[in-house]
Amino acid sequence: MKKYLYSAKVICAALGLALLLLVISTGAGYPSPVFRIGAPLGLGLIALALVLMVADWVWDMRDAIRKRQPLEIFCLLIGAVTMVYFFLIRR
């Protein structure tokens, strides 16, 4: 299951970046259908990749708890607190 999660998040991120690069390279602006369809779709794929990354982190946390690895649990929690601080609280 975890290998499919990793593949899905990499594919979503790559497709999202490719779509955004396509929109940028065409130089399309707001009224263009390329911009109106490509930009939200690309951003949505990147957002989906971020959600899959969070799911991957939760999967790692679940495995660490089941295997009773306190150091790995501590490191994962410190990483999560750091990310929440930098992305949400610091703004």
matplotlib code that plots the C-alpha trace (Angstrom):
import matplotlib.pyplot as plt

x = [0.0, 2.8, 4.5, 1.3, 1.0, 4.5, 3.9, 0.6, 2.1, 5.1, 2.8, 0.4, 3.2, 4.9, 1.6, 0.7, 4.1, 3.9, 0.5, 1.6, 4.8, 2.6, 0.4, 3.4, 5.2, 2.1, 1.9, -1.9, -3.8, -7.2, -9.7, -7.7, -9.2, -5.6, -5.2, -8.8, -8.5, -4.8, -3.9, -6.6, -6.0, -2.3, -2.7, -5.3, -2.9, -0.1, -2.6, -3.5, 0.2, 0.5, -2.4, -0.9, 2.4, 0.5, -1.1, 2.4, 3.5, 0.5, 1.3, 4.9, 3.7, 1.3, 4.1, 6.4, 3.7, 3.0, 6.7, 7.1, 10.0, 10.0, 12.9, 11.2, 7.9, 9.7, 11.5, 8.2, 6.4, 9.2, 9.1, 5.3, 5.5, 8.2, 6.2, 3.1, 5.1, 6.7, 3.6, 0.8, 1.8, 4.8, 2.7]
y = [0.0, 2.4, 2.0, 3.0, 6.0, 7.1, 6.6, 8.4, 11.5, 11.7, 11.3, 14.0, 16.4, 15.9, 16.3, 19.4, 21.0, 20.0, 21.6, 24.8, 25.0, 24.5, 27.4, 29.5, 28.6, 29.4, 32.9, 32.5, 35.0, 35.1, 34.8, 32.0, 28.5, 27.2, 29.4, 28.8, 25.0, 24.4, 26.6, 25.3, 21.7, 22.0, 23.6, 20.9, 18.1, 19.7, 20.1, 16.4, 15.5, 17.4, 15.6, 12.3, 13.4, 13.9, 10.5, 9.0, 10.7, 9.3, 5.8, 6.1, 7.3, 4.3, 1.9, 3.4, 3.2, -0.4, -1.3, 0.6, 2.8, 5.9, 7.7, 7.5, 8.7, 11.6, 12.6, 12.4, 14.5, 17.1, 17.3, 17.8, 20.5, 22.3, 22.2, 23.4, 26.3, 27.4, 27.1, 28.1, 29.9, 32.0, 33.9]
z = [0.0, 0.9, -2.4, -4.2, -2.0, -2.9, -6.6, -6.5, -4.8, -7.2, -10.2, -8.9, -8.1, -11.5, -13.5, -11.5, -12.2, -15.8, -16.2, -14.5, -16.6, -19.7, -18.7, -18.0, -21.2, -23.4, -21.8, -21.4, -19.4, -17.6, -20.5, -22.1, -21.6, -21.2, -18.1, -16.8, -17.0, -16.7, -13.7, -11.3, -12.4, -11.9, -8.4, -7.5, -8.4, -6.3, -3.4, -3.8, -3.7, -0.4, 1.0, 0.0, 1.7, 4.9, 4.5, 4.0, 7.2, 9.1, 7.7, 8.9, 12.3, 12.5, 11.7, 14.3, 17.0, 16.1, 16.2, 19.4, 18.2, 20.5, 18.8, 15.4, 16.9, 18.6, 15.3, 13.3, 15.9, 16.0, 12.2, 12.2, 14.8, 12.9, 9.6, 11.3, 12.9, 9.7, 7.4, 9.7, 12.8, 11.5, 9.0]

ax = plt.figure().add_subplot(projection="3d")
ax.plot(x, y, z, "-o")
ax.set_aspect("equal")
plt.show()
